[in-house]
Amino acid sequence: MGFGVSGSTAIIFLGVLIATGTLYTAASNASENVLEAQDADAERALERTNTDIEVTNATYDAGNLTVNLTNVGSETLSVSETTLLVDNAYVDVPSANATVDGDAATDLWYAGENLSLVVDADPTPARVKVVTGSGVAATEVVS
């Protein structure tokens, strides 16, 4: 056996070593990404489980629709991530018209606190739906 066979064998082993290292790195990164995604999904599921809202009342008076809600879950919610649908149509609620226990400056809606949303509505709406940032919703008929 000459140098040609030994050199070829060394090159093949070196190639296998490099390929194995690359494969391990790629597999390790992919596995880590999957685990992070599973953890994030479990965290979102726990948040949805701990989130619950209740529409106290929805009243219409002279062009103004007032929707009062209570955070009856244990999760702190964001007012800016709360969505109001009136008769299945999205309604933009100005931040000045969204108050948590009378405070329009806060964006946090803690457990047990009440959120009041006031919007212009014409004609008289039939029902409202409020959806939190995590996707938990509550529906009420407008009186």
NUDO-894890 format. One line per field, with one value per residue: residue number from 1; residue in three letters; x, y, z of N, C-alpha, C, O in turn. Coordinates in nm, 2 decimals, decimal comma, always signed. Layout:
BEGIN
seq: [NUM	...]
type: [ALA	...]
n.x: [X	...]
n.y: [Y	...]
n.z: [Z	...]
ca.x: [X	...]
ca.y: [Y	...]
ca.z: [Z	...]
c.x: [X	...]
c.y: [Y	...]
c.z: [Z	...]
o.x: [X	...]
o.y: [Y	...]
o.z: [Z	...]
END
This chain:
BEGIN
seq: [1	2	3	4	5	6	7	8	9	10	11	12	13	14	15	16	17	18	19	20	21	22	23	24	25	26	27	28	29	30	31	32	33	34	35	36	37	38	39	40	41	42	43	44	45	46	47	48	49	50	51	52	53	54	55	56	57	58	59	60	61	62	63	64	65	66	67	68	69	70	71	72	73	74	75	76	77	78	79	80	81	82	83	84	85	86	87	88	89	90	91	92	93	94	95	96	97	98	99	100	101	102	103	104	105	106	107	108	109	110	111	112	113	114	115	116	117	118	119	120	121	122	123	124	125	126	127	128	129	130	131	132	133	134	135	136	137	138	139	140	141	142	143]
type: [MET	GLY	PHE	GLY	VAL	SER	GLY	SER	THR	ALA	ILE	ILE	PHE	LEU	GLY	VAL	LEU	ILE	ALA	THR	GLY	THR	LEU	TYR	THR	ALA	ALA	SER	ASN	ALA	SER	GLU	ASN	VAL	LEU	GLU	ALA	GLN	ASP	ALA	ASP	ALA	GLU	ARG	ALA	LEU	GLU	ARG	THR	ASN	THR	ASP	ILE	GLU	VAL	THR	ASN	ALA	THR	TYR	ASP	ALA	GLY	ASN	LEU	THR	VAL	ASN	LEU	THR	ASN	VAL	GLY	SER	GLU	THR	LEU	SER	VAL	SER	GLU	THR	THR	LEU	LEU	VAL	ASP	ASN	ALA	TYR	VAL	ASP	VAL	PRO	SER	ALA	ASN	ALA	THR	VAL	ASP	GLY	ASP	ALA	ALA	THR	ASP	LEU	TRP	TYR	ALA	GLY	GLU	ASN	LEU	SER	LEU	VAL	VAL	ASP	ALA	ASP	PRO	THR	PRO	ALA	ARG	VAL	LYS	VAL	VAL	THR	GLY	SER	GLY	VAL	ALA	ALA	THR	GLU	VAL	VAL	SER]
n.x: [+0,08	+0,05	+0,12	-0,10	-0,33	-0,34	-0,36	-0,60	-0,78	-0,75	-0,86	-1,12	-1,21	-1,18	-1,37	-1,60	-1,60	-1,63	-1,88	-2,04	-2,01	-2,14	-2,40	-2,47	-2,48	-2,68	-2,90	-2,91	-2,97	-3,22	-3,37	-3,36	-3,51	-3,76	-3,82	-3,83	-4,05	-4,25	-4,25	-4,33	-4,59	-4,72	-4,71	-4,88	-5,11	-5,16	-5,20	-5,44	-5,60	-5,61	-5,74	-6,03	-6,33	-6,61	-6,90	-7,05	-7,26	-7,42	-7,50	-7,71	-7,74	-7,87	-7,69	-7,45	-7,26	-7,21	-7,00	-6,95	-6,72	-6,58	-6,28	-6,26	-6,09	-5,76	-5,55	-5,36	-5,47	-5,43	-5,54	-5,51	-5,49	-5,73	-6,02	-6,31	-6,61	-6,89	-7,19	-7,07	-6,87	-6,55	-6,47	-6,30	-6,17	-6,11	-5,83	-5,89	-6,15	-6,16	-6,17	-6,03	-6,17	-6,24	-6,00	-5,83	-5,57	-5,43	-5,30	-5,32	-5,53	-5,63	-5,70	-6,03	-6,09	-6,28	-6,36	-6,45	-6,59	-6,65	-6,82	-6,91	-7,21	-7,42	-7,67	-7,88	-7,71	-7,72	-7,58	-7,27	-6,93	-6,65	-6,30	-6,01	-5,65	-5,54	-5,73	-5,96	-6,31	-6,61	-6,96	-7,25	-7,59	-7,71	-7,87]
n.y: [-0,12	+0,21	+0,56	+0,68	+0,52	+0,54	+0,81	+0,86	+0,72	+0,87	+1,12	+1,04	+0,96	+1,21	+1,36	+1,23	+1,28	+1,56	+1,58	+1,45	+1,62	+1,85	+1,75	+1,68	+1,94	+2,07	+1,90	+1,93	+2,21	+2,22	+2,05	+2,20	+2,43	+2,31	+2,23	+2,48	+2,59	+2,42	+2,47	+2,74	+2,71	+2,56	+2,75	+2,95	+2,81	+2,76	+3,03	+3,09	+2,91	+3,02	+3,25	+3,44	+3,62	+3,82	+3,96	+4,22	+4,40	+4,53	+4,82	+5,04	+5,38	+5,66	+5,67	+5,59	+5,32	+5,12	+4,90	+4,69	+4,50	+4,22	+4,10	+3,79	+3,58	+3,46	+3,57	+3,85	+4,10	+4,28	+4,59	+4,72	+4,50	+4,39	+4,32	+4,46	+4,35	+4,45	+4,35	+4,15	+4,30	+4,46	+4,70	+5,00	+5,10	+5,39	+5,48	+5,65	+5,60	+5,36	+5,23	+5,12	+5,04	+5,31	+5,44	+5,57	+5,58	+5,35	+5,03	+4,78	+4,52	+4,39	+4,08	+4,06	+4,32	+4,58	+4,66	+4,92	+4,99	+5,24	+5,33	+5,49	+5,41	+5,32	+5,20	+5,09	+4,83	+4,47	+4,27	+4,21	+4,12	+4,04	+4,00	+3,87	+3,92	+3,66	+3,52	+3,44	+3,47	+3,66	+3,69	+3,91	+4,01	+4,32	+4,56]
n.z: [+0,00	-0,09	-0,06	-0,17	-0,11	+0,17	+0,21	+0,08	+0,24	+0,48	+0,40	+0,34	+0,60	+0,73	+0,60	+0,67	+0,94	+0,95	+0,82	+1,01	+1,23	+1,13	+1,08	+1,34	+1,47	+1,32	+1,38	+1,65	+1,68	+1,56	+1,72	+1,96	+1,88	+1,84	+2,10	+2,24	+2,11	+2,19	+2,46	+2,46	+2,35	+2,55	+2,75	+2,65	+2,64	+2,92	+3,00	+2,86	+2,99	+3,25	+3,20	+3,21	+3,13	+3,19	+3,07	+3,22	+3,16	+2,87	+2,73	+2,53	+2,46	+2,33	+2,09	+2,20	+2,30	+2,57	+2,73	+2,99	+3,17	+3,36	+3,49	+3,56	+3,58	+3,67	+3,55	+3,45	+3,23	+2,91	+2,83	+2,58	+2,41	+2,41	+2,23	+2,07	+1,93	+1,75	+1,66	+1,50	+1,38	+1,37	+1,61	+1,67	+1,97	+2,13	+2,34	+2,54	+2,59	+2,72	+3,03	+3,33	+3,62	+3,64	+3,56	+3,30	+3,22	+3,25	+3,12	+3,22	+3,33	+3,59	+3,78	+3,90	+3,85	+3,69	+3,35	+3,14	+2,83	+2,60	+2,31	+2,00	+1,84	+1,57	+1,37	+1,65	+1,82	+1,82	+1,96	+2,14	+2,14	+2,32	+2,30	+2,44	+2,45	+2,45	+2,33	+2,46	+2,49	+2,54	+2,51	+2,47	+2,48	+2,37	+2,57]
ca.x: [+0,00	+0,13	+0,07	-0,23	-0,44	-0,35	-0,41	-0,75	-0,85	-0,75	-0,95	-1,26	-1,24	-1,19	-1,50	-1,71	-1,59	-1,69	-2,02	-2,10	-2,02	-2,24	-2,53	-2,51	-2,51	-2,81	-3,00	-2,92	-3,04	-3,36	-3,43	-3,38	-3,62	-3,89	-3,85	-3,87	-4,18	-4,34	-4,26	-4,41	-4,73	-4,77	-4,73	-5,00	-5,23	-5,18	-5,25	-5,58	-5,67	-5,63	-5,81	-6,18	-6,39	-6,75	-6,97	-7,15	-7,37	-7,39	-7,62	-7,71	-7,82	-7,85	-7,57	-7,33	-7,27	-7,12	-6,98	-6,88	-6,67	-6,51	-6,18	-6,29	-5,98	-5,64	-5,45	-5,36	-5,49	-5,39	-5,66	-5,49	-5,50	-5,87	-6,09	-6,45	-6,68	-7,03	-7,27	-6,97	-6,78	-6,45	-6,49	-6,18	-6,20	-6,00	-5,78	-5,96	-6,28	-6,14	-6,12	-6,02	-6,21	-6,23	-5,86	-5,81	-5,43	-5,36	-5,32	-5,33	-5,66	-5,60	-5,81	-6,13	-6,12	-6,38	-6,32	-6,56	-6,56	-6,76	-6,80	-7,02	-7,27	-7,54	-7,79	-7,88	-7,65	-7,79	-7,49	-7,13	-6,84	-6,52	-6,20	-5,88	-5,53	-5,51	-5,83	-6,08	-6,41	-6,74	-7,07	-7,37	-7,69	-7,72	-8,00]
ca.y: [+0,00	+0,33	+0,68	+0,71	+0,45	+0,60	+0,95	+0,86	+0,68	+0,98	+1,22	+0,99	+0,98	+1,35	+1,40	+1,17	+1,36	+1,69	+1,57	+1,41	+1,74	+1,94	+1,69	+1,70	+2,08	+2,10	+1,83	+1,99	+2,33	+2,19	+2,00	+2,31	+2,51	+2,24	+2,23	+2,61	+2,61	+2,34	+2,54	+2,86	+2,67	+2,53	+2,87	+3,02	+2,72	+2,79	+3,16	+3,07	+2,84	+3,11	+3,37	+3,44	+3,75	+3,82	+4,08	+4,25	+4,45	+4,60	+4,90	+5,14	+5,49	+5,78	+5,66	+5,54	+5,18	+5,10	+4,76	+4,67	+4,37	+4,19	+4,00	+3,69	+3,49	+3,49	+3,63	+4,00	+4,12	+4,40	+4,66	+4,74	+4,37	+4,35	+4,36	+4,47	+4,33	+4,49	+4,28	+4,08	+4,39	+4,51	+4,84	+5,06	+5,17	+5,49	+5,45	+5,74	+5,54	+5,23	+5,26	+5,01	+5,09	+5,46	+5,49	+5,55	+5,58	+5,21	+4,93	+4,66	+4,49	+4,28	+3,99	+4,12	+4,46	+4,61	+4,73	+4,98	+5,04	+5,33	+5,36	+5,54	+5,30	+5,36	+5,19	+5,01	+4,70	+4,36	+4,20	+4,25	+4,02	+4,10	+3,90	+3,91	+3,89	+3,52	+3,45	+3,41	+3,57	+3,66	+3,76	+3,95	+4,08	+4,46	+4,60]
ca.z: [+0,00	-0,10	+0,01	-0,23	-0,03	+0,31	+0,19	+0,04	+0,37	+0,57	+0,34	+0,37	+0,75	+0,77	+0,54	+0,76	+1,07	+0,92	+0,80	+1,13	+1,31	+1,08	+1,11	+1,49	+1,49	+1,26	+1,45	+1,79	+1,67	+1,52	+1,84	+2,06	+1,84	+1,87	+2,25	+2,27	+2,05	+2,27	+2,59	+2,44	+2,33	+2,68	+2,83	+2,60	+2,69	+3,06	+3,00	+2,82	+3,10	+3,36	+3,16	+3,20	+3,14	+3,20	+3,03	+3,32	+3,09	+2,74	+2,71	+2,43	+2,49	+2,25	+2,01	+2,28	+2,34	+2,69	+2,76	+3,12	+3,18	+3,48	+3,47	+3,66	+3,58	+3,75	+3,46	+3,42	+3,09	+2,86	+2,77	+2,44	+2,34	+2,41	+2,10	+2,08	+1,81	+1,76	+1,55	+1,42	+1,31	+1,46	+1,65	+1,74	+2,10	+2,17	+2,47	+2,64	+2,62	+2,78	+3,16	+3,43	+3,75	+3,63	+3,53	+3,15	+3,19	+3,27	+3,02	+3,29	+3,38	+3,69	+3,82	+3,98	+3,81	+3,59	+3,23	+3,07	+2,70	+2,55	+2,17	+1,92	+1,76	+1,51	+1,45	+1,78	+1,80	+1,88	+2,05	+2,14	+2,17	+2,36	+2,29	+2,50	+2,37	+2,44	+2,25	+2,54	+2,45	+2,60	+2,42	+2,55	+2,40	+2,41	+2,61]
c.x: [+0,09	+0,07	-0,07	-0,34	-0,45	-0,40	-0,56	-0,83	-0,86	-0,85	-1,10	-1,30	-1,26	-1,33	-1,61	-1,71	-1,66	-1,84	-2,10	-2,12	-2,13	-2,38	-2,57	-2,55	-2,65	-2,92	-3,02	-3,00	-3,19	-3,44	-3,46	-3,49	-3,75	-3,92	-3,89	-4,01	-4,29	-4,36	-4,35	-4,56	-4,79	-4,79	-4,85	-5,12	-5,26	-5,24	-5,40	-5,66	-5,70	-5,70	-5,96	-6,23	-6,54	-6,81	-7,08	-7,28	-7,33	-7,52	-7,60	-7,80	-7,78	-7,72	-7,45	-7,36	-7,16	-7,12	-6,90	-6,85	-6,59	-6,41	-6,20	-6,19	-5,87	-5,53	-5,46	-5,37	-5,45	-5,51	-5,64	-5,50	-5,64	-5,95	-6,24	-6,51	-6,83	-7,10	-7,17	-6,88	-6,68	-6,48	-6,36	-6,23	-6,09	-5,96	-5,84	-6,09	-6,28	-6,09	-6,13	-6,05	-6,20	-6,10	-5,84	-5,66	-5,36	-5,39	-5,34	-5,47	-5,64	-5,72	-5,90	-6,16	-6,22	-6,33	-6,45	-6,52	-6,68	-6,73	-6,93	-7,08	-7,40	-7,56	-7,77	-7,82	-7,73	-7,71	-7,35	-7,05	-6,70	-6,42	-6,07	-5,77	-5,50	-5,62	-5,95	-6,18	-6,53	-6,84	-7,19	-7,46	-7,70	-7,86	-8,02]
c.y: [+0,12	+0,44	+0,71	+0,65	+0,51	+0,74	+0,95	+0,82	+0,80	+1,09	+1,17	+1,00	+1,12	+1,41	+1,35	+1,24	+1,49	+1,68	+1,53	+1,53	+1,84	+1,88	+1,71	+1,84	+2,11	+2,03	+1,89	+2,12	+2,31	+2,14	+2,11	+2,40	+2,44	+2,25	+2,37	+2,64	+2,54	+2,42	+2,67	+2,83	+2,63	+2,65	+2,95	+2,94	+2,75	+2,93	+3,16	+3,01	+2,93	+3,24	+3,35	+3,58	+3,73	+3,95	+4,11	+4,31	+4,52	+4,69	+5,01	+5,25	+5,61	+5,78	+5,61	+5,40	+5,17	+4,95	+4,75	+4,52	+4,35	+4,08	+3,90	+3,57	+3,53	+3,56	+3,78	+4,02	+4,26	+4,47	+4,68	+4,62	+4,32	+4,41	+4,36	+4,44	+4,36	+4,43	+4,22	+4,17	+4,45	+4,66	+4,89	+5,13	+5,26	+5,46	+5,53	+5,68	+5,40	+5,25	+5,14	+5,07	+5,24	+5,52	+5,46	+5,55	+5,44	+5,12	+4,79	+4,64	+4,36	+4,20	+4,07	+4,26	+4,47	+4,69	+4,79	+5,03	+5,12	+5,36	+5,42	+5,42	+5,35	+5,26	+5,11	+4,87	+4,59	+4,29	+4,24	+4,12	+4,08	+3,98	+3,95	+3,88	+3,75	+3,44	+3,41	+3,51	+3,55	+3,74	+3,79	+4,02	+4,23	+4,50	+4,75]
c.z: [+0,00	-0,03	-0,04	-0,15	+0,11	+0,31	+0,16	+0,17	+0,46	+0,53	+0,37	+0,51	+0,79	+0,72	+0,63	+0,89	+1,05	+0,90	+0,92	+1,23	+1,26	+1,10	+1,25	+1,52	+1,44	+1,34	+1,59	+1,78	+1,64	+1,65	+1,95	+2,01	+1,86	+2,02	+2,29	+2,22	+2,14	+2,41	+2,57	+2,42	+2,47	+2,77	+2,78	+2,64	+2,83	+3,08	+2,97	+2,93	+3,22	+3,33	+3,15	+3,22	+3,14	+3,16	+3,14	+3,26	+2,96	+2,72	+2,60	+2,47	+2,41	+2,17	+2,07	+2,32	+2,46	+2,72	+2,89	+3,13	+3,31	+3,44	+3,59	+3,66	+3,67	+3,67	+3,44	+3,27	+3,04	+2,79	+2,62	+2,35	+2,34	+2,29	+2,12	+1,94	+1,84	+1,64	+1,45	+1,34	+1,41	+1,49	+1,72	+1,86	+2,13	+2,31	+2,58	+2,68	+2,68	+2,92	+3,25	+3,56	+3,75	+3,58	+3,38	+3,12	+3,20	+3,15	+3,09	+3,35	+3,46	+3,72	+3,92	+3,95	+3,70	+3,47	+3,17	+2,94	+2,65	+2,40	+2,11	+1,84	+1,70	+1,39	+1,58	+1,75	+1,87	+1,99	+2,04	+2,18	+2,21	+2,36	+2,35	+2,41	+2,35	+2,37	+2,33	+2,51	+2,53	+2,52	+2,51	+2,45	+2,46	+2,45	+2,60]
o.x: [+0,18	-0,03	-0,15	-0,45	-0,56	-0,48	-0,63	-0,93	-0,96	-0,92	-1,18	-1,41	-1,35	-1,39	-1,71	-1,82	-1,74	-1,91	-2,21	-2,22	-2,20	-2,47	-2,68	-2,64	-2,73	-3,03	-3,13	-3,08	-3,28	-3,55	-3,56	-3,57	-3,85	-4,04	-3,98	-4,09	-4,40	-4,47	-4,43	-4,65	-4,91	-4,89	-4,93	-5,23	-5,38	-5,33	-5,48	-5,78	-5,81	-5,72	-6,00	-6,19	-6,59	-6,77	-7,17	-7,39	-7,21	-7,62	-7,49	-7,91	-7,66	-7,64	-7,35	-7,46	-7,05	-7,23	-6,78	-6,93	-6,55	-6,44	-6,16	-6,20	-5,88	-5,43	-5,58	-5,29	-5,43	-5,58	-5,73	-5,52	-5,67	-5,93	-6,29	-6,47	-6,89	-7,07	-7,19	-6,82	-6,72	-6,51	-6,32	-6,31	-5,98	-6,04	-5,85	-6,15	-6,38	-5,97	-6,22	-5,97	-6,15	-6,09	-5,83	-5,63	-5,25	-5,50	-5,37	-5,52	-5,64	-5,83	-5,85	-6,26	-6,24	-6,26	-6,55	-6,42	-6,79	-6,62	-7,04	-7,00	-7,49	-7,47	-7,66	-7,88	-7,80	-7,76	-7,31	-7,10	-6,65	-6,45	-6,03	-5,79	-5,44	-5,61	-6,05	-6,15	-6,56	-6,80	-7,22	-7,42	-7,69	-7,96	-8,13]
o.y: [+0,14	+0,43	+0,77	+0,71	+0,54	+0,78	+1,03	+0,88	+0,82	+1,15	+1,25	+1,05	+1,15	+1,48	+1,42	+1,27	+1,53	+1,76	+1,58	+1,55	+1,90	+1,96	+1,74	+1,86	+2,18	+2,09	+1,90	+2,15	+2,38	+2,17	+2,11	+2,44	+2,51	+2,27	+2,39	+2,71	+2,59	+2,42	+2,70	+2,90	+2,66	+2,65	+3,00	+3,00	+2,76	+2,95	+3,22	+3,04	+2,92	+3,32	+3,25	+3,65	+3,62	+4,06	+4,04	+4,26	+4,56	+4,63	+5,05	+5,23	+5,66	+5,87	+5,59	+5,37	+5,20	+4,89	+4,80	+4,43	+4,45	+3,98	+3,93	+3,48	+3,63	+3,60	+3,82	+3,96	+4,35	+4,40	+4,67	+4,63	+4,21	+4,52	+4,27	+4,51	+4,31	+4,47	+4,24	+4,13	+4,49	+4,74	+4,83	+5,22	+5,21	+5,43	+5,49	+5,72	+5,34	+5,29	+5,06	+5,14	+5,30	+5,64	+5,34	+5,52	+5,43	+5,13	+4,70	+4,73	+4,25	+4,24	+4,13	+4,32	+4,37	+4,80	+4,72	+5,11	+5,07	+5,41	+5,40	+5,35	+5,41	+5,25	+5,07	+4,79	+4,62	+4,24	+4,30	+4,03	+4,17	+3,87	+4,06	+3,81	+3,71	+3,32	+3,35	+3,63	+3,45	+3,84	+3,73	+4,09	+4,25	+4,46	+4,80]
o.z: [+0,08	+0,04	+0,03	-0,13	+0,15	+0,39	+0,22	+0,19	+0,53	+0,61	+0,40	+0,54	+0,87	+0,78	+0,65	+0,94	+1,14	+0,95	+0,95	+1,29	+1,34	+1,14	+1,28	+1,59	+1,51	+1,37	+1,64	+1,87	+1,70	+1,67	+2,01	+2,10	+1,90	+2,05	+2,38	+2,30	+2,17	+2,46	+2,66	+2,47	+2,49	+2,84	+2,87	+2,67	+2,87	+3,16	+3,03	+2,95	+3,28	+3,42	+3,09	+3,31	+3,09	+3,22	+3,15	+3,29	+2,95	+2,69	+2,58	+2,51	+2,42	+2,17	+2,01	+2,38	+2,44	+2,74	+2,89	+3,12	+3,37	+3,38	+3,70	+3,74	+3,74	+3,73	+3,43	+3,20	+3,13	+2,71	+2,54	+2,23	+2,29	+2,26	+2,19	+1,84	+1,93	+1,53	+1,33	+1,24	+1,52	+1,39	+1,82	+1,85	+2,16	+2,40	+2,69	+2,78	+2,69	+2,94	+3,24	+3,62	+3,85	+3,56	+3,34	+3,01	+3,15	+3,09	+3,02	+3,41	+3,42	+3,69	+4,01	+4,00	+3,63	+3,50	+3,16	+2,93	+2,66	+2,37	+2,16	+1,78	+1,77	+1,31	+1,61	+1,67	+1,97	+2,09	+1,93	+2,25	+2,13	+2,42	+2,32	+2,31	+2,25	+2,35	+2,27	+2,51	+2,60	+2,46	+2,60	+2,35	+2,58	+2,39	+2,64]
END
